[in-house]
């Protein structure tokens, strides 16, 4: 490792032993970074120099625009306050908490330039969660939106210095920054392998794990997925639903657009109801959200024009251009979202039925992908003509993947096994014995069951702990979910195994119906029997108003497996 630029060496001191690290692969020239590197300077200063200080960097729902020049001045002012007034030294962990706004993004960039280690959390996380994160990461400072400070204060973290922003008081972070004379900030000379951020797993069970990522890692996710699959452009306008405390959002809404010289629309409220009008009003071209949101937006979009009013689809949008299973899409001029050119889905598996319905309605091919907090962002994906609905895709350039058994031996194509990945970024848990579980034989083992097809495409089967074994049959919950989602009344579904004395487990489907649909379990069971072999049919159907999810939108299957009466069945 390079000589650290950190004064506070806690993060480096608590990296896993080197023998527990995954093998790193940097087999592309764009992944060869200099030994001394600060990702804040690369993302902001270098992009401002390359693309111009007057270009828009961040936009807000009310029409405000921060240019690259304005953003750089604000970031430098905040960085001066951090080091000159708040006593932040390189290597200190700085908690960031607030809604998705340019102010939060500016704080993150300032922490990078000041050589701090950003610990960005969700505004929805509560007192105990915040206390646990601060304890694990030994957080010394916090920058917090005034609207989200109460839970952080109640957490009672010993020695934590909290500075708020968004208030009218003289101690407000931004007021202090504004009071300083404008002066460029001399970025801390960090090593490329100094820890830049600690991202905590959103996890569904157990103590959260802190994933430590270097300055070069932040650039690597942009120089792999965003460069080669997304193909971001300077004129793009990014938007999406994931918060910045979720690495899917940090990459998609801050790192990728800044690296490309593009702009990002940062929305405090970014549910499907807010996304649709925002896309139209602000000319959004690149969208990041989860499969659930795409389904919800489909329901909100107006019906397409009748066949006799629509022109014939162009050859460019023909089914053979998109995939063997895609039907013809409307002309882009008839799309209800004409500005959009890229739609990215991650966070959970994208059902083929959702992909197909979105394509037929909008003419846009959703770019499916799998990523992980441990690996920072997406590492398997496909775009444009390479997309095959129902598969995740191919390893992103710069990444390598295979399917292995429990011993780490590759299994033949067509057989299910554990997904193993390696590339320019790898899992490094903060002082956590679970490092040995995630990294095996030099590979990151994600905990997903996958099949690699003979032509190299990776197809999701289930989370390794989501496979249902009933009466000796292996049943993948997502396969049953896809069948249920093909029913026009089903909006969302989650399929889990419930312990059963006779069969070991039985298949239980939790279903959210469209408004006004009748809760008829037997009708849904018969529908699934017509779609799949009968032993995969749910033994029980439970109707819910919503499915349990984490603050980042991940389905909490463990809550559905908990014993107890299945009300609503």
Long-range contacts (C-beta under 8 A, 24 or more apart in sequence): 1-191, 1-193, 2-35, 2-36, 2-191, 2-192, 2-193, 2-194, 3-191, 4-91, 4-190, 4-191, 4-194, 5-36, 5-90, 5-115, 5-188, 5-189, 5-190, 5-191, 5-194, 6-90, 6-91, 6-115, 6-190, 6-194, 6-195, 7-89, 7-90, 7-91, 8-89, 8-90, 8-91, 8-92, 8-140, 9-91, 10-91, 10-93, 10-138, 11-91, 11-93, 11-117, 11-194, 11-195, 11-198, 11-212, 11-430, 12-91, 12-194, 12-195, 14-212, 14-430, 14-431, 15-195, 15-212, 15-428, 15-430, 16-428, 16-429, 16-432, 16-435, 16-439, 20-435, 20-436, 20-439, 21-426, 21-428, 21-439, 22-422, 22-426, 22-427, 22-439, 22-442, 22-443, 22-444, 23-422, 23-426, 23-442, 23-443, 24-422, 24-423, 24-424, 24-425, 24-426, 25-398, 25-399, 25-400, 25-422, 25-423, 25-424, 26-398, 26-424, 27-398, 28-223, 28-224, 28-397, 28-398, 30-223, 30-227, 31-220, 31-223, 31-224, 31-398, 31-424, 33-192, 33-216, 33-219, 34-192, 35-191, 35-192, 36-189, 36-190, 36-191, 36-192, 37-190, 37-191, 37-192, 37-215, 37-216, 37-219, 38-112, 38-113, 38-115, 38-187, 38-188, 38-189, 38-190, 38-215, 39-112, 39-196, 39-215, 39-216, 39-218, 39-219, 40-75, 40-109, 40-110, 40-111, 40-112, 40-113, 40-187, 41-112, 41-113, 41-187, 42-219, 42-259, 43-109, 43-112, 43-218, 43-219, 43-254, 43-255, 43-258, 43-259, 44-68, 44-71, 44-72, 44-75, 44-109, 44-113, 44-258, 45-72, 45-187, 47-258, 47-259, 47-261, 48-72, 50-261, 51-234, 51-261, 55-234, 55-261, 55-263, 56-263, 57-257, 57-258, 57-263, 57-264, 58-102, 58-105, 58-263, 58-264, 58-265, 58-266, 59-237, 59-263, 59-264, 59-265, 59-266, 59-282, 60-101, 60-102, 60-265, 60-266, 60-267, 61-265, 61-267, 61-268, 61-269, 61-274, 61-278, 64-102, 65-263, 66-102, 71-102, 71-106, 71-109, 73-182, 74-106, 74-177, 75-106, 75-109, 75-110, 75-113, 75-185, 76-110, 76-113, 76-182, 76-183, 76-184, 76-185, 77-177, 77-178, 77-180, 77-182, 77-185, 78-106, 78-107, 78-110, 78-173, 78-174, 78-177, 79-110, 79-111, 79-113, 79-114, 79-185, 80-177, 80-180, 80-183, 80-185, 81-173, 81-176, 81-177, 81-180, 82-110, 82-111, 82-114, 82-116, 82-141, 83-114, 85-176, 86-141, 86-161, 86-163, 87-141, 87-161, 88-114, 88-116, 88-140, 88-141, 89-115, 90-114, 90-115, 90-116, 90-188, 90-190, 91-115, 91-116, 91-117, 91-194, 91-195, 92-116, 92-117, 92-140, 92-141, 93-117, 93-119, 93-137, 93-138, 93-139, 93-140, 93-141, 93-198, 94-118, 94-119, 94-139, 94-140, 94-141, 94-142, 94-143, 95-119, 95-120, 95-121, 95-130, 95-133, 95-134, 95-137, 95-139, 95-141, 95-142, 95-143, 95-144, 95-152, 95-160, 96-120, 96-121, 96-142, 96-143, 96-144, 96-244, 96-245, 97-121, 97-122, 97-123, 97-125, 97-130, 97-142, 97-143, 97-144, 97-145, 97-148, 97-149, 97-152, 97-245, 98-123, 98-144, 98-145, 98-147, 98-148, 98-165, 98-166, 99-123, 99-145, 99-147, 99-148, 99-243, 99-268, 100-243, 100-244, 100-249, 100-253, 100-266, 100-267, 100-268, 100-270, 101-145, 101-266, 101-268, 102-266, 103-145, 103-165, 103-166, 103-174, 104-145, 104-244, 105-244, 105-253, 105-254, 105-264, 105-266, 107-143, 107-165, 107-173, 108-244, 108-250, 108-254, 109-254, 110-185, 111-143, 112-196, 112-215, 112-218, 113-185, 113-187, 113-188, 114-185, 114-188, 115-187, 115-188, 115-190, 115-194, 116-141, 117-195, 117-196, 117-197, 117-198, 118-196, 118-197, 118-198, 119-197, 119-198, 119-200, 119-210, 120-197, 120-199, 120-244, 120-245, 120-250, 121-200, 121-245, 122-243, 122-245, 122-246, 122-551, 122-552, 123-147, 123-148, 123-243, 123-245, 124-551, 125-151, 125-245, 125-551, 126-151, 127-151, 127-154, 127-155, 128-155, 129-208, 130-155, 130-157, 131-155, 131-156, 131-157, 132-207, 132-208, 133-200, 133-208, 133-210, 134-160, 136-200, 136-207, 136-208, 136-210, 136-430, 136-431, 137-198, 137-210, 137-430, 143-173, 146-172, 190-215, 191-215, 192-216, 197-250, 198-430, 199-247, 199-250, 199-373, 199-376, 200-373, 201-373, 201-374, 202-246, 202-373, 202-550, 202-551, 202-552, 202-554, 203-550, 204-550, 204-554, 204-555, 204-556, 204-557, 204-558, 204-559, 205-558, 209-374, 209-429, 209-430, 209-432, 209-434, 210-429, 210-430, 210-432, 211-373, 211-374, 211-376, 211-427, 211-428, 211-429, 211-430, 212-428, 212-429, 212-430, 213-376, 213-425, 213-428, 216-424, 217-376, 217-424, 217-425, 218-255, 218-376, 219-259, 220-376, 220-398, 220-423, 220-424, 220-425, 221-251, 221-255, 221-256, 221-376, 221-377, 221-378, 221-425, 222-251, 222-255, 222-256, 222-259, 222-260, 223-259, 223-398, 224-379, 224-396, 224-397, 224-398, 224-399, 224-423, 224-424, 225-251, 225-369, 225-377, 225-378, 225-379, 225-381, 225-396, 226-251, 226-255, 226-256, 226-259, 226-260, 228-396, 228-397, 228-398, 229-367, 229-369, 229-378, 229-381, 229-382, 229-383, 229-396, 229-397, 230-256, 230-286, 230-342, 230-344, 230-367, 230-383, 231-383, 232-256, 232-257, 232-259, 232-260, 232-262, 232-286, 233-260, 233-262, 234-260, 234-261, 234-262, 235-262, 235-285, 236-260, 236-262, 236-263, 236-285, 236-286, 236-341, 236-342, 237-262, 237-263, 237-264, 237-265, 237-282, 237-283, 237-284, 237-285, 237-286, 237-339, 238-262, 238-263, 238-264, 238-265, 238-284, 238-285, 238-286, 238-287, 238-288, 239-264, 239-265, 239-267, 239-270, 239-275, 239-278, 239-279, 239-282, 239-284, 239-286, 239-287, 239-288, 240-270, 240-275, 240-287, 240-288, 240-289, 240-344, 241-270, 241-271, 241-272, 241-275, 241-288, 241-289, 241-290, 241-293, 241-553, 242-288, 242-289, 242-290, 242-347, 242-552, 242-553, 243-551, 243-552, 245-552, 246-552, 247-371, 247-373, 247-376, 247-377, 248-288, 248-346, 248-347, 248-371, 248-377, 248-552, 249-288, 251-376, 251-377, 251-378, 252-286, 252-288, 252-344, 253-288, 257-286, 262-286, 271-296, 272-296, 272-297, 272-300, 273-300, 276-300, 276-301, 276-337, 279-337, 279-339, 279-340, 280-337, 280-339, 283-339, 284-339, 284-340, 285-339, 285-340, 285-341, 285-342, 286-340, 286-341, 286-342, 286-344, 287-340, 287-342, 287-343, 287-344, 288-344, 288-346, 289-343, 289-344, 289-345, 290-345, 290-346, 290-347, 290-348, 290-553, 291-345, 291-347, 291-348, 291-349, 291-350, 291-351, 291-354, 292-348, 292-492, 292-553, 294-343, 294-345, 294-350, 294-354, 294-358, 294-366, 295-354, 295-357, 295-485, 295-491, 295-492, 296-491, 298-354, 298-357, 298-358, 298-361, 299-491, 299-514, 301-336, 301-361, 301-362, 302-336, 304-330, 304-334, 304-361, 305-334, 310-334, 317-363, 321-385, 322-359, 322-365, 322-385, 322-387, 323-385, 323-387, 323-388, 323-389, 324-388, 325-352, 325-356, 325-388, 325-389, 325-390, 326-356, 326-359, 326-365, 326-389, 327-356, 327-359, 327-360, 329-359, 329-360, 329-362, 329-363, 329-364, 330-361, 330-362, 330-363, 331-363, 332-363, 334-363, 335-362, 335-363, 335-364, 336-361, 336-362, 337-362, 337-364, 340-364, 342-367, 342-383, 343-367, 344-369, 344-378, 345-369, 346-370, 346-371, 346-378, 347-552, 347-553, 347-554, 348-553, 348-554, 348-555, 349-392, 349-460, 349-478, 350-392, 351-478, 351-481, 351-482, 351-485, 352-389, 352-390, 352-482, 353-482, 353-485, 353-486, 354-485, 355-389, 355-390, 356-389, 359-389, 368-392, 368-393, 369-393, 370-419, 370-446, 370-448, 370-458, 370-460, 372-427, 372-444, 372-446, 374-426, 374-427, 374-429, 374-438, 374-444, 374-446, 375-421, 375-423, 375-425, 375-426, 375-427, 375-444, 375-446, 376-425, 379-421, 379-423, 380-421, 380-458, 382-457, 388-457, 390-459, 391-453, 391-457, 391-458, 391-459, 391-460, 392-450, 392-457, 392-458, 392-459, 392-460, 393-457, 393-458, 394-456, 394-457, 394-458, 395-421, 395-423, 395-458, 396-423, 398-423, 398-424, 399-423, 399-424, 401-452, 401-458, 402-443, 402-452, 403-450, 403-451, 403-452, 403-458, 404-443, 404-445, 408-440, 408-441, 408-443, 413-451, 413-452, 413-453, 413-454, 414-451, 414-452, 414-453, 414-454, 415-451, 416-449, 416-450, 416-451, 416-461, 417-449, 417-450, 417-451, 418-445, 418-446, 418-447, 418-448, 418-449, 418-450, 418-464, 419-445, 419-446, 419-448, 419-449, 419-450, 419-458, 420-444, 420-445, 420-446, 421-446, 449-476, 463-557, 466-496, 466-557, 468-495, 468-496, 468-497, 468-505, 468-507, 469-497, 469-504, 469-505, 470-497, 470-500, 470-503, 470-504, 470-505, 470-506, 470-507, 470-535, 471-502, 471-503, 471-504, 471-535, 472-504, 473-535, 473-536, 475-507, 475-535, 475-536, 477-507, 477-557, 479-532, 479-536, 480-507, 480-509, 480-528, 480-532, 480-536, 480-537, 480-538, 481-509, 483-527, 483-528, 483-531, 483-532, 483-536, 484-509, 484-511, 484-524, 484-527, 484-528, 486-527, 486-531, 487-524, 487-527, 488-514, 489-513, 489-514, 489-517, 489-518, 489-524, 490-514, 490-524, 492-546, 492-547, 493-547, 494-547, 494-555, 494-557, 494-560, 495-538, 496-557, 496-560, 496-561, 497-561, 498-540, 498-561, 499-563, 506-539, 506-540, 507-536, 507-537, 507-538, 507-539, 507-540, 508-538, 508-539, 508-540, 508-541, 508-542, 508-560, 508-566, 509-538, 509-540, 509-541, 509-542, 510-542, 510-543, 510-544, 510-547, 510-560, 511-541, 511-542, 511-543, 511-544, 512-543, 512-544, 512-545, 512-546, 512-547, 513-543, 519-543, 519-568, 521-569, 540-566, 540-569, 541-569, 542-566, 542-567, 542-568, 542-569, 543-568, 543-569, 544-568
